[in-house]
């Protein structure tokens, strides 16, 4: 499953504020060097070792 994850998706997963979600998103994007909207559940699993 390589579903794309948005800011809202990240907020749900981490139950954090919008700002924190954006920071997390930027950090993942920086590591992947990708454009917005291309973060997948897999990326978050690998990065944060959480099961989604």
Secondary structure, 3 states (H helix, E strand, C coil): CCCEECHHHHHHHHCCCHHHHHHHHHHHHHHHCCCCCCEEHHHHHHHHCCCC
